[in-house]
């Protein structure tokens, strides 16, 4: 098991890791819309927050020798299912033709008042694929 940590994404403020690699799988903790350079929360509309979350996730994937095309599954938490179409548009633009398995979980509210949180499981890239 290997702990992944990069300064290019939300640094843990609690008792957890950004990601863990185990048996060539990358388990990424839930990501929020935080500017990795300043550590400041980046509130905005749901599209802006989703884009920032996905960029943070992409930096963790890179550190773990993976990328968005190796994401196997995501879980997306949003405070209201009425926001789903907007999140899905940013999400589909980010992943393009790649379509990971996913679950969307409407919650009442998210930590700090964010509108979206995404966790993921990905495969580590092999030297030859």
C-alpha positions as CSV (number, residue, x, y, z in Angstrom):
1,X,0.0,0.0,0.0
2,X,1.3,3.5,-0.9
3,X,0.0,6.8,0.3
4,X,-0.3,9.5,-2.4
5,X,0.2,13.2,-1.5
6,X,0.6,16.1,-3.8
7,X,0.7,19.9,-3.1
8,X,-1.3,20.3,-6.4
9,X,-4.6,19.3,-4.8
10,X,-6.6,19.7,-1.5
11,X,-4.3,18.9,1.4
12,X,-6.0,16.7,4.0
13,X,-7.1,18.7,7.0
14,X,-8.3,15.6,8.8
15,X,-7.2,12.0,9.4
16,X,-7.1,10.8,5.8
17,X,-4.9,10.6,2.7
18,X,-5.5,12.3,-0.7
19,X,-5.2,8.8,-2.2
20,X,-4.0,5.3,-1.5
21,X,-2.6,2.9,-4.1
22,X,-3.3,-0.8,-3.4
23,X,-2.9,-3.7,-5.9
24,X,-2.6,-1.2,-8.8
25,X,-5.8,0.6,-7.9
26,X,-5.9,4.3,-6.8
27,X,-8.5,5.2,-4.2
28,X,-9.0,9.0,-4.2
29,X,-10.6,10.6,-1.2
30,X,-13.5,13.0,-1.8
31,X,-12.3,16.2,-3.4
32,X,-13.7,19.7,-2.9
33,X,-13.3,22.9,-4.8
34,X,-10.1,24.2,-3.1
35,X,-7.3,26.1,-4.8
36,X,-4.2,23.9,-4.3
37,X,-1.9,26.9,-4.6
38,X,-3.5,28.9,-1.8
39,X,-5.5,26.3,0.1
40,X,-8.5,28.6,-0.1
41,X,-12.0,27.4,-0.7
42,X,-13.2,28.2,-4.3
43,X,-16.9,28.8,-4.1
44,X,-18.7,29.6,-7.3
45,X,-21.5,28.2,-9.4
46,X,-21.8,24.4,-9.6
47,X,-20.0,24.3,-12.9
48,X,-16.9,26.2,-11.5
49,X,-16.8,24.0,-8.4
50,X,-17.1,20.8,-10.4
51,X,-14.3,21.9,-12.8
52,X,-12.0,22.7,-9.8
53,X,-12.8,19.4,-8.2
54,X,-12.0,17.5,-11.4
55,X,-8.7,19.4,-11.8
56,X,-7.7,18.5,-8.3
57,X,-8.6,14.9,-8.9
58,X,-6.5,15.0,-12.1
59,X,-3.4,16.2,-10.2
60,X,-3.8,13.3,-7.7
61,X,-4.1,10.8,-10.5
62,X,-0.9,12.2,-12.1
63,X,0.9,11.8,-8.8
64,X,-0.4,8.2,-8.6
65,X,0.8,7.4,-12.2
66,X,-2.7,7.3,-13.5
67,X,-5.0,9.7,-15.5
68,X,-8.6,10.4,-16.1
69,X,-8.8,7.7,-18.8
70,X,-7.9,5.1,-16.1
71,X,-10.7,6.1,-13.8
72,X,-12.9,3.1,-13.1
73,X,-15.6,4.6,-10.9
74,X,-16.6,7.9,-9.3
75,X,-19.1,8.8,-6.6
76,X,-20.5,12.3,-6.9
77,X,-22.1,14.1,-4.0
78,X,-24.4,17.1,-4.6
79,X,-26.8,18.8,-2.3
80,X,-29.7,18.8,-4.7
81,X,-30.5,16.5,-7.6
82,X,-31.7,19.5,-9.6
83,X,-28.0,20.5,-10.0
84,X,-27.2,17.2,-11.7
85,X,-27.5,18.4,-15.4
86,X,-25.0,21.1,-14.8
87,X,-22.5,18.8,-13.1
88,X,-23.0,16.1,-15.7
89,X,-22.1,18.6,-18.5
90,X,-18.8,19.6,-16.9
91,X,-18.1,15.9,-16.0
92,X,-18.8,14.7,-19.5
93,X,-16.6,17.4,-21.0
94,X,-13.8,16.4,-18.7
95,X,-14.0,12.7,-19.4
96,X,-14.8,12.9,-23.1
97,X,-15.4,9.5,-24.6
98,X,-14.3,7.7,-21.4
99,X,-17.3,6.7,-19.3
100,X,-16.4,5.5,-15.8
101,X,-19.0,3.7,-13.7
102,X,-20.5,6.2,-11.3
103,X,-23.0,6.9,-8.6
104,X,-24.6,10.3,-7.9
105,X,-25.7,10.8,-4.3
106,X,-27.9,13.7,-3.5
107,X,-27.3,14.9,0.0
108,X,-28.8,17.7,2.1
109,X,-25.6,19.6,2.3
110,X,-21.8,19.2,1.9
111,X,-18.9,20.2,4.1
112,X,-18.2,24.0,4.2
113,X,-21.2,24.7,2.0
114,X,-19.7,23.3,-1.2
115,X,-22.0,22.2,-4.0
116,X,-20.1,19.1,-5.2
117,X,-17.6,16.5,-3.9
118,X,-16.2,13.7,-6.0
119,X,-14.3,10.6,-5.0
120,X,-12.8,8.1,-7.5
121,X,-11.2,4.7,-8.0
122,X,-8.7,4.4,-10.9
123,X,-6.2,1.9,-12.2
124,X,-2.5,2.7,-12.2
125,X,-1.1,3.0,-15.7
126,X,1.2,0.2,-16.8
127,X,4.4,0.9,-18.6
128,X,3.0,-0.8,-21.7
129,X,-0.7,-0.9,-22.5
